[in-house]
């Protein structure tokens, strides 16, 4: 895995953080952390789109963020585990993995 894909994965982790923050933040520190997570998440995603197909970057970003948010909700907030939901997340992740495997890195233009 190269640095560009790693930045997409890190962006998705921060996406999970800001999505949780939007729902649960109540104090100034929590809102501050949420804003920072939004900035980091989108900055990393935008930078990755310079080197990878933007549609693939966005699909992977959203797919991993969605899966991470569902699992965080189960782990951190005792959301009930629904096998149908887990199966659909698995299908989503298979699509994300497929997109990653099909994408090619762009050559950065100089000048």
N, C-alpha and C positions, 0 to 999 in steps of 0.2 A: 504494500500500500504506500502510495506516495504522500507527500506533505499536503497536496491539494485536497485529496480525499479525506485525509485526517482533519483538515480544517472544516470540511463539510460535516463530519461526525461531531466535532467539537461544537460547531454552530448549532447542530440539532440538540446537543446536551443543554446548551444555553437556552434554546427554544423551550425545552421542558421547564427550565427554571422560570422563564418569564411568563409562561402560560399559567403555571402554578401561582406565581406572584400576582398575576392579574385577578385571580379568583380569591386568594387568601391574604393578600397584603393588607395590613391595617395601620401600620405605623410608618413614620418617615423613613426609617432604615430599611424596612421591607420594600417600600415603594422605590427607594433609591436603588436597592439591589435589583429590583425588577427592571428599572430603566437601564441600568448597566448591562443586564443580561440581554435586553432587546438590542442595545447598541453593539455588543460583542457578537451576538448571533447574526445580525444582518450584515455586519462588516465582514465577518468570515465568509458568509455565503456569497456576498457580492464579489469579494476577492477571488473566491474559487471559480466563479462564473467567468472570470477573465481567461481561465485556462481550460475549462471543461464546458460542454454544451449547457447553456443556461437552463433549458427545460429539464435536463437530467439532474442538474444540481438542485433545482427547486423541488423536483419530485422526490429525490433522496432526502433532502432537508425536511420536507413536510412529512414524508413517510416515517422517517426515524423519529421525528418530533412527536408524531401521533402515537407511535408505538411506545415511546418513552413516557409520554404523558399518561397513557392508559396504565402502564405498569407502575408508574409513580403513584397514581391514584389508588391502585390496589395495595401497594406496599406502605405508603405513607398515610393514607386516609381511609384505610379499611373498606374500600369499595369492594362489593361482592365480585367474586371471580365467576365470570360467565364463559363457559366453554365456547359458545358461538362467537363471542367477542375475541377470545384468544385465537380461534381458528381464522377469523377474518384478519386479525393482526398478522398472523403467520403468512397468509396469502399476500397481504400488503408488503411484508418484508421480502417475500420471494420476488415480487415485482421490482422492488428497490434494488435487490441484488442483481436481478437480470439487467436492469438499466445500467447499473454500474459496470457490469461485465461488457456491455455493448458500446459504452462510450469510449471515445478516444480523446486524449488530451490535445488541446490546440497548441500550436506553436505561437509564442508571443512575438508580435511584430515589433521590430526595432525601428525607432524613428518616429 
